Amino acid sequence: MSCELLTVPEAMAVLKVSRWTLYNLIRSGEVASIVVGERCRRIPASALDTYVTRLCEEVS
């Protein structure tokens, strides 16, 4: 099984949003994330794809 995990700064760059905005999306459940170890938050690339797809469908 292969799943690309992005750091918070990498995910921010993909979505072109601020750290504050990304953490709000994570807190609200709109973007899924996982915690590796005790402090390392990672965002699956597929979670960003799902989020963007959902946004595009809402606009259509």
mmCIF file of the N, C-alpha and C atoms, coordinates in Angstrom:
data_MODEL
# 
_entry.id   MODEL 
# 
loop_
_atom_site.group_PDB 
_atom_site.id 
_atom_site.type_symbol 
_atom_site.label_atom_id 
_atom_site.label_alt_id 
_atom_site.label_comp_id 
_atom_site.label_asym_id 
_atom_site.label_entity_id 
_atom_site.label_seq_id 
_atom_site.pdbx_PDB_ins_code 
_atom_site.Cartn_x 
_atom_site.Cartn_y 
_atom_site.Cartn_z 
_atom_site.occupancy 
_atom_site.B_iso_or_equiv 
_atom_site.pdbx_formal_charge 
_atom_site.auth_seq_id 
_atom_site.auth_comp_id 
_atom_site.auth_asym_id 
_atom_site.auth_atom_id 
_atom_site.pdbx_PDB_model_num 
ATOM 1   N N  . MET A 1 1  ? 0.853   -1.173 0.000   1.00 0.00 ? 1  MET A N  1 
ATOM 2   C CA . MET A 1 1  ? 0.000   0.000  0.000   1.00 0.00 ? 1  MET A CA 1 
ATOM 3   C C  . MET A 1 1  ? 0.898   1.236  0.000   1.00 0.00 ? 1  MET A C  1 
ATOM 4   N N  . SER A 1 2  ? 0.566   2.177  -0.854  1.00 0.00 ? 2  SER A N  1 
ATOM 5   C CA . SER A 1 2  ? 1.361   3.388  -0.957  1.00 0.00 ? 2  SER A CA 1 
ATOM 6   C C  . SER A 1 2  ? 0.464   4.607  -0.814  1.00 0.00 ? 2  SER A C  1 
ATOM 7   N N  . CYS A 1 3  ? 0.807   5.476  0.087   1.00 0.00 ? 3  CYS A N  1 
ATOM 8   C CA . CYS A 1 3  ? 0.037   6.693  0.306   1.00 0.00 ? 3  CYS A CA 1 
ATOM 9   C C  . CYS A 1 3  ? 1.024   7.824  0.563   1.00 0.00 ? 3  CYS A C  1 
ATOM 10  N N  . GLU A 1 4  ? 1.013   8.803  -0.300  1.00 0.00 ? 4  GLU A N  1 
ATOM 11  C CA . GLU A 1 4  ? 1.924   9.934  -0.120  1.00 0.00 ? 4  GLU A CA 1 
ATOM 12  C C  . GLU A 1 4  ? 1.415   10.810 1.017   1.00 0.00 ? 4  GLU A C  1 
ATOM 13  N N  . LEU A 1 5  ? 2.278   11.054 1.998   1.00 0.00 ? 5  LEU A N  1 
ATOM 14  C CA . LEU A 1 5  ? 1.939   11.914 3.122   1.00 0.00 ? 5  LEU A CA 1 
ATOM 15  C C  . LEU A 1 5  ? 2.681   13.230 2.980   1.00 0.00 ? 5  LEU A C  1 
ATOM 16  N N  . LEU A 1 6  ? 1.944   14.318 3.148   1.00 0.00 ? 6  LEU A N  1 
ATOM 17  C CA . LEU A 1 6  ? 2.522   15.651 3.031   1.00 0.00 ? 6  LEU A CA 1 
ATOM 18  C C  . LEU A 1 6  ? 2.662   16.287 4.405   1.00 0.00 ? 6  LEU A C  1 
ATOM 19  N N  . THR A 1 7  ? 3.696   17.090 4.565   1.00 0.00 ? 7  THR A N  1 
ATOM 20  C CA . THR A 1 7  ? 3.828   17.884 5.785   1.00 0.00 ? 7  THR A CA 1 
ATOM 21  C C  . THR A 1 7  ? 2.847   19.038 5.694   1.00 0.00 ? 7  THR A C  1 
ATOM 22  N N  . VAL A 1 8  ? 2.625   19.717 6.796   1.00 0.00 ? 8  VAL A N  1 
ATOM 23  C CA . VAL A 1 8  ? 1.729   20.872 6.794   1.00 0.00 ? 8  VAL A CA 1 
ATOM 24  C C  . VAL A 1 8  ? 2.213   21.933 5.795   1.00 0.00 ? 8  VAL A C  1 
ATOM 25  N N  . PRO A 1 9  ? 3.503   22.308 5.795   1.00 0.00 ? 9  PRO A N  1 
ATOM 26  C CA . PRO A 1 9  ? 3.942   23.303 4.803   1.00 0.00 ? 9  PRO A CA 1 
ATOM 27  C C  . PRO A 1 9  ? 3.741   22.837 3.353   1.00 0.00 ? 9  PRO A C  1 
ATOM 28  N N  . GLU A 1 10 ? 3.933   21.551 3.087   1.00 0.00 ? 10 GLU A N  1 
ATOM 29  C CA . GLU A 1 10 ? 3.718   21.036 1.730   1.00 0.00 ? 10 GLU A CA 1 
ATOM 30  C C  . GLU A 1 10 ? 2.247   21.124 1.343   1.00 0.00 ? 10 GLU A C  1 
ATOM 31  N N  . ALA A 1 11 ? 1.362   20.754 2.256   1.00 0.00 ? 11 ALA A N  1 
ATOM 32  C CA . ALA A 1 11 ? -0.074  20.834 1.981   1.00 0.00 ? 11 ALA A CA 1 
ATOM 33  C C  . ALA A 1 11 ? -0.517  22.281 1.810   1.00 0.00 ? 11 ALA A C  1 
ATOM 34  N N  . MET A 1 12 ? 0.057   23.180 2.606   1.00 0.00 ? 12 MET A N  1 
ATOM 35  C CA . MET A 1 12 ? -0.242  24.608 2.456   1.00 0.00 ? 12 MET A CA 1 
ATOM 36  C C  . MET A 1 12 ? 0.122   25.077 1.058   1.00 0.00 ? 12 MET A C  1 
ATOM 37  N N  . ALA A 1 13 ? 1.273   24.636 0.566   1.00 0.00 ? 13 ALA A N  1 
ATOM 38  C CA . ALA A 1 13 ? 1.732   25.039 -0.760  1.00 0.00 ? 13 ALA A CA 1 
ATOM 39  C C  . ALA A 1 13 ? 0.826   24.489 -1.856  1.00 0.00 ? 13 ALA A C  1 
ATOM 40  N N  . VAL A 1 14 ? 0.375   23.247 -1.690  1.00 0.00 ? 14 VAL A N  1 
ATOM 41  C CA . VAL A 1 14 ? -0.508  22.642 -2.699  1.00 0.00 ? 14 VAL A CA 1 
ATOM 42  C C  . VAL A 1 14 ? -1.813  23.423 -2.785  1.00 0.00 ? 14 VAL A C  1 
ATOM 43  N N  . LEU A 1 15 ? -2.411  23.730 -1.633  1.00 0.00 ? 15 LEU A N  1 
ATOM 44  C CA . LEU A 1 15 ? -3.694  24.436 -1.614  1.00 0.00 ? 15 LEU A CA 1 
ATOM 45  C C  . LEU A 1 15 ? -3.546  25.949 -1.733  1.00 0.00 ? 15 LEU A C  1 
ATOM 46  N N  . LYS A 1 16 ? -2.314  26.423 -1.552  1.00 0.00 ? 16 LYS A N  1 
ATOM 47  C CA . LYS A 1 16 ? -2.031  27.866 -1.565  1.00 0.00 ? 16 LYS A CA 1 
ATOM 48  C C  . LYS A 1 16 ? -2.870  28.599 -0.511  1.00 0.00 ? 16 LYS A C  1 
ATOM 49  N N  . VAL A 1 17 ? -2.810  28.056 0.716   1.00 0.00 ? 17 VAL A N  1 
ATOM 50  C CA . VAL A 1 17 ? -3.510  28.650 1.853   1.00 0.00 ? 17 VAL A CA 1 
ATOM 51  C C  . VAL A 1 17 ? -2.524  28.845 3.004   1.00 0.00 ? 17 VAL A C  1 
ATOM 52  N N  . SER A 1 18 ? -2.958  29.607 3.991   1.00 0.00 ? 18 SER A N  1 
ATOM 53  C CA . SER A 1 18 ? -2.118  29.842 5.167   1.00 0.00 ? 18 SER A CA 1 
ATOM 54  C C  . SER A 1 18 ? -2.180  28.653 6.120   1.00 0.00 ? 18 SER A C  1 
ATOM 55  N N  . ARG A 1 19 ? -1.252  28.619 7.053   1.00 0.00 ? 19 ARG A N  1 
ATOM 56  C CA . ARG A 1 19 ? -1.229  27.582 8.089   1.00 0.00 ? 19 ARG A CA 1 
ATOM 57  C C  . ARG A 1 19 ? -2.539  27.608 8.876   1.00 0.00 ? 19 ARG A C  1 
ATOM 58  N N  . TRP A 1 20 ? -3.005  28.792 9.226   1.00 0.00 ? 20 TRP A N  1 
ATOM 59  C CA . TRP A 1 20 ? -4.239  28.973 9.983   1.00 0.00 ? 20 TRP A CA 1 
ATOM 60  C C  . TRP A 1 20 ? -5.411  28.349 9.240   1.00 0.00 ? 20 TRP A C  1 
ATOM 61  N N  . THR A 1 21 ? -5.515  28.625 7.936   1.00 0.00 ? 21 THR A N  1 
ATOM 62  C CA . THR A 1 21 ? -6.607  28.088 7.125   1.00 0.00 ? 21 THR A CA 1 
ATOM 63  C C  . THR A 1 21 ? -6.534  26.571 7.056   1.00 0.00 ? 21 THR A C  1 
ATOM 64  N N  . LEU A 1 22 ? -5.340  26.022 6.845   1.00 0.00 ? 22 LEU A N  1 
ATOM 65  C CA . LEU A 1 22 ? -5.197  24.573 6.756   1.00 0.00 ? 22 LEU A CA 1 
ATOM 66  C C  . LEU A 1 22 ? -5.587  23.908 8.070   1.00 0.00 ? 22 LEU A C  1 
ATOM 67  N N  . TYR A 1 23 ? -5.137  24.438 9.197   1.00 0.00 ? 23 TYR A N  1 
ATOM 68  C CA . TYR A 1 23 ? -5.495  23.839 10.480  1.00 0.00 ? 23 TYR A CA 1 
ATOM 69  C C  . TYR A 1 23 ? -6.992  23.954 10.748  1.00 0.00 ? 23 TYR A C  1 
ATOM 70  N N  . ASN A 1 24 ? -7.638  25.024 10.296  1.00 0.00 ? 24 ASN A N  1 
ATOM 71  C CA . ASN A 1 24 ? -9.094  25.138 10.429  1.00 0.00 ? 24 ASN A CA 1 
ATOM 72  C C  . ASN A 1 24 ? -9.797  24.068 9.591   1.00 0.00 ? 24 ASN A C  1 
ATOM 73  N N  . LEU A 1 25 ? -9.293  23.801 8.396   1.00 0.00 ? 25 LEU A N  1 
ATOM 74  C CA . LEU A 1 25 ? -9.867  22.758 7.549   1.00 0.00 ? 25 LEU A CA 1 
ATOM 75  C C  . LEU A 1 25 ? -9.701  21.392 8.204   1.00 0.00 ? 25 LEU A C  1 
ATOM 76  N N  . ILE A 1 26 ? -8.559  21.167 8.846   1.00 0.00 ? 26 ILE A N  1 
ATOM 77  C CA . ILE A 1 26 ? -8.316  19.901 9.547   1.00 0.00 ? 26 ILE A CA 1 
ATOM 78  C C  . ILE A 1 26 ? -9.251  19.783 10.752  1.00 0.00 ? 26 ILE A C  1 
ATOM 79  N N  . ARG A 1 27 ? -9.346  20.851 11.552  1.00 0.00 ? 27 ARG A N  1 
ATOM 80  C CA . ARG A 1 27 ? -10.204 20.826 12.747  1.00 0.00 ? 27 ARG A CA 1 
ATOM 81  C C  . ARG A 1 27 ? -11.668 20.577 12.394  1.00 0.00 ? 27 ARG A C  1 
ATOM 82  N N  . SER A 1 28 ? -12.119 21.159 11.285  1.00 0.00 ? 28 SER A N  1 
ATOM 83  C CA . SER A 1 28 ? -13.524 21.021 10.885  1.00 0.00 ? 28 SER A CA 1 
ATOM 84  C C  . SER A 1 28 ? -13.814 19.669 10.237  1.00 0.00 ? 28 SER A C  1 
ATOM 85  N N  . GLY A 1 29 ? -12.763 18.922 9.922   1.00 0.00 ? 29 GLY A N  1 
ATOM 86  C CA . GLY A 1 29 ? -12.948 17.621 9.288   1.00 0.00 ? 29 GLY A CA 1 
ATOM 87  C C  . GLY A 1 29 ? -13.037 17.685 7.772   1.00 0.00 ? 29 GLY A C  1 
ATOM 88  N N  . GLU A 1 30 ? -12.859 18.863 7.201   1.00 0.00 ? 30 GLU A N  1 
ATOM 89  C CA . GLU A 1 30 ? -12.931 18.995 5.746   1.00 0.00 ? 30 GLU A CA 1 
ATOM 90  C C  . GLU A 1 30 ? -11.711 18.390 5.054   1.00 0.00 ? 30 GLU A C  1 
ATOM 91  N N  . VAL A 1 31 ? -10.577 18.407 5.743   1.00 0.00 ? 31 VAL A N  1 
ATOM 92  C CA . VAL A 1 31 ? -9.350  17.778 5.237   1.00 0.00 ? 31 VAL A CA 1 
ATOM 93  C C  . VAL A 1 31 ? -8.884  16.770 6.291   1.00 0.00 ? 31 VAL A C  1 
ATOM 94  N N  . ALA A 1 32 ? -8.715  15.536 5.873   1.00 0.00 ? 32 ALA A N  1 
ATOM 95  C CA . ALA A 1 32 ? -8.270  14.494 6.796   1.00 0.00 ? 32 ALA A CA 1 
ATOM 96  C C  . ALA A 1 32 ? -6.769  14.615 7.047   1.00 0.00 ? 32 ALA A C  1 
ATOM 97  N N  . SER A 1 33 ? -6.364  14.229 8.244   1.00 0.00 ? 33 SER A N  1 
ATOM 98  C CA . SER A 1 33 ? -4.938  14.220 8.564   1.00 0.00 ? 33 SER A CA 1 
ATOM 99  C C  . SER A 1 33 ? -4.681  13.115 9.577   1.00 0.00 ? 33 SER A C  1 
ATOM 100 N N  . ILE A 1 34 ? -3.416  12.782 9.737   1.00 0.00 ? 34 ILE A N  1 
ATOM 101 C CA . ILE A 1 34 ? -3.019  11.791 10.736  1.00 0.00 ? 34 ILE A CA 1 
ATOM 102 C C  . ILE A 1 34 ? -1.871  12.365 11.544  1.00 0.00 ? 34 ILE A C  1 
ATOM 103 N N  . VAL A 1 35 ? -1.684  11.813 12.741  1.00 0.00 ? 35 VAL A N  1 
ATOM 104 C CA . VAL A 1 35 ? -0.561  12.207 13.575  1.00 0.00 ? 35 VAL A CA 1 
ATOM 105 C C  . VAL A 1 35 ? 0.393   11.022 13.628  1.00 0.00 ? 35 VAL A C  1 
ATOM 106 N N  . VAL A 1 36 ? 1.637   11.272 13.266  1.00 0.00 ? 36 VAL A N  1 
ATOM 107 C CA . VAL A 1 36 ? 2.669   10.248 13.301  1.00 0.00 ? 36 VAL A CA 1 
ATOM 108 C C  . VAL A 1 36 ? 3.519   10.528 14.536  1.00 0.00 ? 36 VAL A C  1 
ATOM 109 N N  . GLY A 1 37 ? 3.624   9.547  15.398  1.00 0.00 ? 37 GLY A N  1 
ATOM 110 C CA . GLY A 1 37 ? 4.337   9.776  16.650  1.00 0.00 ? 37 GLY A CA 1 
ATOM 111 C C  . GLY A 1 37 ? 3.493   10.648 17.557  1.00 0.00 ? 37 GLY A C  1 
ATOM 112 N N  . GLU A 1 38 ? 4.147   11.548 18.256  1.00 0.00 ? 38 GLU A N  1 
ATOM 113 C CA . GLU A 1 38 ? 3.419   12.404 19.187  1.00 0.00 ? 38 GLU A CA 1 
ATOM 114 C C  . GLU A 1 38 ? 3.073   13.764 18.624  1.00 0.00 ? 38 GLU A C  1 
ATOM 115 N N  . ARG A 1 39 ? 3.860   14.258 17.652  1.00 0.00 ? 39 ARG A N  1 
ATOM 116 C CA . ARG A 1 39 ? 3.661   15.643 17.234  1.00 0.00 ? 39 ARG A CA 1 
ATOM 117 C C  . ARG A 1 39 ? 3.650   15.869 15.731  1.00 0.00 ? 39 ARG A C  1 
ATOM 118 N N  . CYS A 1 40 ? 3.946   14.884 14.944  1.00 0.00 ? 40 CYS A N  1 
ATOM 119 C CA . CYS A 1 40 ? 4.096   15.080 13.501  1.00 0.00 ? 40 CYS A CA 1 
ATOM 120 C C  . CYS A 1 40 ? 2.770   14.870 12.782  1.00 0.00 ? 40 CYS A C  1 
ATOM 121 N N  . ARG A 1 41 ? 2.157   15.942 12.335  1.00 0.00 ? 41 ARG A N  1 
ATOM 122 C CA . ARG A 1 41 ? 0.908   15.849 11.598  1.00 0.00 ? 41 ARG A CA 1 
ATOM 123 C C  . ARG A 1 41 ? 1.228   15.711 10.119  1.00 0.00 ? 41 ARG A C  1 
ATOM 124 N N  . ARG A 1 42 ? 0.546   14.775 9.476   1.00 0.00 ? 42 ARG A N  1 
ATOM 125 C CA . ARG A 1 42 ? 0.722   14.549 8.042   1.00 0.00 ? 42 ARG A CA 1 
ATOM 126 C C  . ARG A 1 42 ? -0.641  14.510 7.375   1.00 0.00 ? 42 ARG A C  1 
ATOM 127 N N  . ILE A 1 43 ? -0.676  15.015 6.151   1.00 0.00 ? 43 ILE A N  1 
ATOM 128 C CA . ILE A 1 43 ? -1.907  15.060 5.387   1.00 0.00 ? 43 ILE A CA 1 
ATOM 129 C C  . ILE A 1 43 ? -1.745  14.156 4.169   1.00 0.00 ? 43 ILE A C  1 
ATOM 130 N N  . PRO A 1 44 ? -2.589  13.137 4.038   1.00 0.00 ? 44 PRO A N  1 
ATOM 131 C CA . PRO A 1 44 ? -2.510  12.300 2.840   1.00 0.00 ? 44 PRO A CA 1 
ATOM 132 C C  . PRO A 1 44 ? -2.820  13.129 1.594   1.00 0.00 ? 44 PRO A C  1 
ATOM 133 N N  . ALA A 1 45 ? -2.033  12.941 0.550   1.00 0.00 ? 45 ALA A N  1 
ATOM 134 C CA . ALA A 1 45 ? -2.272  13.672 -0.698  1.00 0.00 ? 45 ALA A CA 1 
ATOM 135 C C  . ALA A 1 45 ? -3.687  13.396 -1.197  1.00 0.00 ? 45 ALA A C  1 
ATOM 136 N N  . SER A 1 46 ? -4.177  12.189 -0.975  1.00 0.00 ? 46 SER A N  1 
ATOM 137 C CA . SER A 1 46 ? -5.529  11.840 -1.410  1.00 0.00 ? 46 SER A CA 1 
ATOM 138 C C  . SER A 1 46 ? -6.585  12.678 -0.689  1.00 0.00 ? 46 SER A C  1 
ATOM 139 N N  . ALA A 1 47 ? -6.308  13.107 0.555   1.00 0.00 ? 47 ALA A N  1 
ATOM 140 C CA . ALA A 1 47 ? -7.248  13.949 1.299   1.00 0.00 ? 47 ALA A CA 1 
ATOM 141 C C  . ALA A 1 47 ? -7.376  15.316 0.638   1.00 0.00 ? 47 ALA A C  1 
ATOM 142 N N  . LEU A 1 48 ? -6.266  15.816 0.097   1.00 0.00 ? 48 LEU A N  1 
ATOM 143 C CA . LEU A 1 48 ? -6.328  17.103 -0.611  1.00 0.00 ? 48 LEU A CA 1 
ATOM 144 C C  . LEU A 1 48 ? -7.106  16.951 -1.904  1.00 0.00 ? 48 LEU A C  1 
ATOM 145 N N  . ASP A 1 49 ? -6.882  15.834 -2.614  1.00 0.00 ? 49 ASP A N  1 
ATOM 146 C CA . ASP A 1 49 ? -7.628  15.571 -3.854  1.00 0.00 ? 49 ASP A CA 1 
ATOM 147 C C  . ASP A 1 49 ? -9.128  15.507 -3.569  1.00 0.00 ? 49 ASP A C  1 
ATOM 148 N N  . THR A 1 50 ? -9.492  14.806 -2.509  1.00 0.00 ? 50 THR A N  1 
ATOM 149 C CA . THR A 1 50 ? -10.905 14.676 -2.127  1.00 0.00 ? 50 THR A CA 1 
ATOM 150 C C  . THR A 1 50 ? -11.503 16.039 -1.814  1.00 0.00 ? 50 THR A C  1 
ATOM 151 N N  . TYR A 1 51 ? -10.781 16.852 -1.063  1.00 0.00 ? 51 TYR A N  1 
ATOM 152 C CA . TYR A 1 51 ? -11.252 18.187 -0.685  1.00 0.00 ? 51 TYR A CA 1 
ATOM 153 C C  . TYR A 1 51 ? -11.469 19.061 -1.914  1.00 0.00 ? 51 TYR A C  1 
ATOM 154 N N  . VAL A 1 52 ? -10.496 19.085 -2.812  1.00 0.00 ? 52 VAL A N  1 
ATOM 155 C CA . VAL A 1 52 ? -10.603 19.927 -4.010  1.00 0.00 ? 52 VAL A CA 1 
ATOM 156 C C  . VAL A 1 52 ? -11.739 19.428 -4.912  1.00 0.00 ? 52 VAL A C  1 
ATOM 157 N N  . THR A 1 53 ? -11.880 18.120 -5.050  1.00 0.00 ? 53 THR A N  1 
ATOM 158 C CA . THR A 1 53 ? -12.963 17.555 -5.854  1.00 0.00 ? 53 THR A CA 1 
ATOM 159 C C  . THR A 1 53 ? -14.313 17.970 -5.286  1.00 0.00 ? 53 THR A C  1 
ATOM 160 N N  . ARG A 1 54 ? -14.440 17.889 -3.961  1.00 0.00 ? 54 ARG A N  1 
ATOM 161 C CA . ARG A 1 54 ? -15.698 18.287 -3.312  1.00 0.00 ? 54 ARG A CA 1 
ATOM 162 C C  . ARG A 1 54 ? -15.994 19.763 -3.564  1.00 0.00 ? 54 ARG A C  1 
ATOM 163 N N  . LEU A 1 55 ? -14.985 20.613 -3.477  1.00 0.00 ? 55 LEU A N  1 
ATOM 164 C CA . LEU A 1 55 ? -15.186 22.046 -3.744  1.00 0.00 ? 55 LEU A CA 1 
ATOM 165 C C  . LEU A 1 55 ? -15.649 22.280 -5.176  1.00 0.00 ? 55 LEU A C  1 
ATOM 166 N N  . CYS A 1 56 ? -15.028 21.568 -6.114  1.00 0.00 ? 56 CYS A N  1 
ATOM 167 C CA . CYS A 1 56 ? -15.389 21.725 -7.534  1.00 0.00 ? 56 CYS A CA 1 
ATOM 168 C C  . CYS A 1 56 ? -16.817 21.267 -7.790  1.00 0.00 ? 56 CYS A C  1 
ATOM 169 N N  . GLU A 1 57 ? -17.246 20.205 -7.126  1.00 0.00 ? 57 GLU A N  1 
ATOM 170 C CA . GLU A 1 57 ? -18.602 19.700 -7.302  1.00 0.00 ? 57 GLU A CA 1 
ATOM 171 C C  . GLU A 1 57 ? -19.632 20.677 -6.734  1.00 0.00 ? 57 GLU A C  1 
ATOM 172 N N  . GLU A 1 58 ? -19.272 21.375 -5.653  1.00 0.00 ? 58 GLU A N  1 
ATOM 173 C CA . GLU A 1 58 ? -20.185 22.357 -5.056  1.00 0.00 ? 58 GLU A CA 1 
ATOM 174 C C  . GLU A 1 58 ? -20.403 23.537 -5.989  1.00 0.00 ? 58 GLU A C  1 
ATOM 175 N N  . VAL A 1 59 ? -19.381 23.884 -6.759  1.00 0.00 ? 59 VAL A N  1 
ATOM 176 C CA . VAL A 1 59 ? -19.465 25.027 -7.664  1.00 0.00 ? 59 VAL A CA 1 
ATOM 177 C C  . VAL A 1 59 ? -20.301 24.668 -8.893  1.00 0.00 ? 59 VAL A C  1 
ATOM 178 N N  . SER A 1 60 ? -20.215 23.417 -9.307  1.00 0.00 ? 60 SER A N  1 
ATOM 179 C CA . SER A 1 60 ? -20.912 22.979 -10.532 1.00 0.00 ? 60 SER A CA 1 
ATOM 180 C C  . SER A 1 60 ? -22.397 22.957 -10.376 1.00 0.00 ? 60 SER A C  1 
# 
